[in-house]
Amino acid sequence: MTFYLFNLAYYWSLVLTMGHRFLPWVIGSYHGSLVLTCFCQVITPPEILATIFVLKMVLNPQQPIYSHVFLHCFLNSCCFFCLQVFYLPLALFIPPSVFLVHMELNILYQFWIHTQYIKSLGPLEYILNTPSHHRVHHGRNPYCIDKNYAGTLIIWDRLFGTFKAEREEVVYGLTHNINTFEPFNVQFGYIGYLLYRIYNTGGLLNKMGVLLCGPGWLPGKPRTGDIEDIPKVKAPVNRYGPHVNFWINIYVAIHFLVELYVYQEVLASKNGLSQTAVILSLTYIGMSLTCFGQILDGKLSGVYFEIVHCLGCIMCEIILHQSGFFGSLGEQSVSIYLLRIFFTLSASIWIWVLFKQQSSEKAKIR
């Protein structure tokens, strides 16, 4: 009985907080309000669907994917709190330990359905949320919008009219993709669009409508917008991915592994670190991801950012070493010197690349 009740509560929590058109009087919806869409786009899977993108949620469902961005931390926490409201009635007759077990099992079940390799499970498609059903949930095809909210059991979508079977091949991502790898733009770019919409919309009521109505709303249209305005897409589509040299991909991969090392070190020793060490470590992680995004986007600014990033890392490493982040002074001198050499060589590479680009530009002018 707990299994069915929890899945029903989970279904309604998503419908009431994420639906574009279902129960349109619910103002506090992620997709049904443009202001909350700013934060929803961050957790939307990219233009491919794979189990790796839900692994973070399975390992730690209460921690946001971009945990170093404080604004997203705050909104994720608010969303998590709001979702718990739908589970409160279960507290009257279900022990907390039993409830937590079912919550974790529900999240764990959703790991394997994020795949494109399993096409159909036969008769189980009528009862369970399967990879086929969940692909529709993540699709940006018009027929996929606001469908298949189920966690484990698809029967609730069938009963309440939010079910849609997979027909044509699903195209993933946002209805209007942001086309960038830079995390800062992913996090806050939509906020800039929101402010632009408010500034260019006439009338106080219309400005409020931009905030409270759906992302597709315009004066004279339904509160959640018109489904016909959603771009028609058909697979295969050209996914965003500027061409960069192979050595740049290797460079980013190596630096990403170093960033993971720093992240793990911060988690392992966070209680013994000073506030300065924690702030510098988080700044390094945020700056690294920003540089990776700009470099992979093929932006010239990424070269300048990476030079500053590498030189800044050398300074941060010296400060962290003095604060005891790497242990007692002198204990790990070899690894410390290797890090300094690593970032010095990285900065030198980009200074050389920048010099080469400027030389080629001057040669073209001549």
C-alpha positions, -999 to 999 in steps of 0.1 A, spaced: 0 0 0 28 24 8 43 18 -26 11 29 -44 5 58 -22 40 72 -24 40 69 -62 7 87 -64 20 115 -41 51 117 -62 31 120 -94 9 148 -81 39 167 -67 54 168 -102 22 176 -120 14 205 -96 49 220 -96 60 214 -132 30 214 -154 26 239 -182 -11 235 -188 -23 209 -163 -41 227 -135 -32 261 -149 -44 280 -118 -13 268 -99 9 298 -100 39 281 -83 48 258 -112 83 254 -126 74 253 -163 41 272 -159 59 304 -147 86 321 -167 104 333 -135 108 297 -123 117 285 -158 150 304 -152 160 277 -128 143 247 -143 164 249 -175 195 242 -154 183 207 -145 169 199 -179 190 171 -195 211 181 -226 204 171 -262 211 135 -255 196 111 -229 218 88 -209 220 73 -174 251 93 -165 230 125 -163 208 110 -135 236 93 -116 242 124 -95 205 125 -85 206 88 -76 237 91 -55 225 122 -37 189 132 -46 188 162 -23 220 178 -36 217 200 -68 238 190 -98 254 225 -98 259 226 -60 286 253 -62 261 279 -75 244 293 -45 213 306 -62 205 272 -76 212 257 -42 186 280 -27 159 273 -53 166 235 -53 161 236 -15 129 255 -19 116 231 -45 126 201 -23 107 216 6 76 223 -15 75 188 -28 74 175 7 40 191 12 24 165 -10 38 137 12 25 151 45 -7 131 44 13 99 43 29 108 76 -5 101 93 -1 63 89 33 55 73 64 53 95 92 77 85 117 49 80 93 31 56 87 64 37 124 71 33 130 36 19 103 41 -7 116 75 -16 151 62 -22 138 32 -42 117 56 -64 147 77 -72 169 46 -77 144 31 -101 146 62 -123 183 57 -130 179 29 -156 151 45 -175 173 73 -188 185 54 -218 178 53 -256 189 17 -260 158 -1 -245 129 3 -269 100 -16 -254 92 -38 -224 61 -54 -239 31 -57 -214 51 -39 -187 46 -7 -207 10 -5 -194 20 -5 -158 56 7 -152 74 39 -162 97 25 -188 126 41 -209 101 46 -237 77 65 -215 104 86 -199 120 96 -232 87 113 -239 89 132 -206 123 146 -216 114 154 -252 109 188 -268 87 176 -295 53 193 -292 36 160 -284 60 154 -255 54 186 -235 40 180 -200 37 143 -204 46 112 -184 54 125 -150 54 91 -133 82 79 -111 77 42 -111 41 35 -121 28 49 -154 -8 41 -144 -12 75 -128 -5 93 -161 -29 70 -178 -56 77 -152 -53 115 -151 -47 122 -188 -10 131 -189 1 100 -207 15 100 -242 31 70 -259 63 74 -278 56 79 -315 82 96 -336 118 97 -324 122 120 -294 144 151 -296 158 161 -263 167 194 -247 149 227 -243 123 240 -267 147 269 -274 182 256 -267 208 280 -252 237 267 -273 265 272 -249 287 251 -226 294 280 -202 278 272 -169 274 309 -158 254 316 -189 234 283 -184 227 294 -148 218 331 -153 213 337 -190 176 331 -188 173 357 -160 187 383 -185 161 372 -210 134 375 -183 145 411 -174 146 419 -212 110 406 -215 98 427 -186 115 459 -198 101 456 -233 65 447 -223 41 475 -219 17 479 -189 21 468 -153 -3 439 -156 15 426 -187 48 429 -169 33 408 -140 21 384 -166 56 379 -179 66 369 -143 37 347 -134 26 332 -167 42 305 -187 74 311 -208 53 311 -240 28 337 -228 22 370 -246 -6 395 -242 -38 380 -256 -26 344 -253 -35 317 -227 -17 319 -194 6 291 -202 11 301 -239 0 284 -271 13 248 -277 13 257 -314 41 282 -308 65 255 -297 90 249 -325 84 217 -346 114 195 -344 121 161 -360 150 138 -355 178 138 -364 187 173 -354 221 190 -354 232 192 -318 252 221 -306 290 215 -306 315 239 -321 345 223 -337 376 226 -316 410 210 -320 415 176 -305 443 189 -282 418 213 -266 395 184 -257 424 166 -241 434 198 -223 399 203 -209 396 166 -199 429 167 -179 420 200 -161 386 186 -153 402 156 -136 423 180 -115 391 199 -106 375 166 -95 405 160 -73 401 194 -57 364 188 -52 369 155 -35 396 170 -13 372 197 -2 345 172 6 368 150 25 384 177 46 357 204 47 353 204 85 390 211 90 394 237 63 395 274 69 368 297 54 395 311 31 404 277 18 368 267 11 361 300 -7 392 297 -28 384 261 -37 349 269 -48 361 299 -67 386 276 -85 358 251 -94 335 278 -107 362 296 -126 374 263 -141 339 254 -154 335 289 -169 368 286 -187 360 251 -199 327 263 -213 342 293 -231 370 273 -246 347 246 -259 324 273 -272 354 285 -293 354 320 -278 385 341 -278 376 354 -244 381 318 -232 418 322 -239 422 353 -217 400 337 -190 422 305 -190 454 325 -187 440 344 -157 426 311 -144 459 293 -145 479 321 -129 452 325 -103 454 288 -95 491 291 -87 484 319 -63 455 300 -47 476 269 -44 502 288 -25 475 303 -1 459 268 3 493 253 11 500 279 37 465 272 53 471 235 56 448 223 28 475 199 15 485 188 50 514 200 71 540 222 54 565 201 35 545 168 37 534 168 1 560 190 -15 562 168 -46 525 171 -54 525 208 -47 554 214 -71 537 193 -97 506 215 -94 526 246 -98 544 232 -129 511 220 -143 494 254 -141 525 272 -152 527 251 -184 490 255 -190 493 293 -188 523 292 -211 504 272 -237 476 297 -238 500 327 -239 517 310 -269 483 304 -285 473 341 -280 506 353 -293 502 331 -324 467 344 -331 478 380 -328 507 374 -351 485 357 -377 461 386 -375 488 412 -381 501 391 -410 466 393 -426 465 430 -422 498 434 -440 
